[in-house]
Amino acid sequence: MRIIERFLILLYDRTSKCTDIDKARRKLFARKNNVQLIPPTKAALEEHVKRAVYQGGHVWGQILLPAPELPPPTNWGWSRTGEGQYTPYWTRLPEAAHSCIELVSCKCKKGCVSRCKCKNAALQCTALCVCEEDCT
């Protein structure tokens, strides 16, 4: 996993000296301030590697067998959604939108209107808002 982590860090920042992907994420986010330009978390990477190993090692590794014996996908980064249906298990971490709700802020200049981010998220305006909490 350390080699995969280091490789992925270099894909996002080829000059980085980091070996921990979560530390590299923090540094890149501070520098670029864009979630689209940072690598996945270590927890998400581990789940992705599990799915890749399952498909490459177990599924494709037994492709020539008439009756392949596959381990349950739920042990390899998949969760069961229904009868015979699976969906990827993305990460063990909580969704960032739920854990960073205090970072929501609006850009309303004359009171909060229908397009207000705070109003749409059912939140009170904070000191980060442009309206400076001068809204209803």
Secondary structure, DSSP 8 states (H G I E B T S, - for coil): -HHHHHHHHHHH-TT-----HHHHHHHHHHHH--GGGS---HHHHHHHHHHHHIIIIIIGGGTTSSS-----GGGTTEEEEETTEEEE---SS--HHHHTGGG-----SSS--TT-HHHHTT----TTSTTTT---
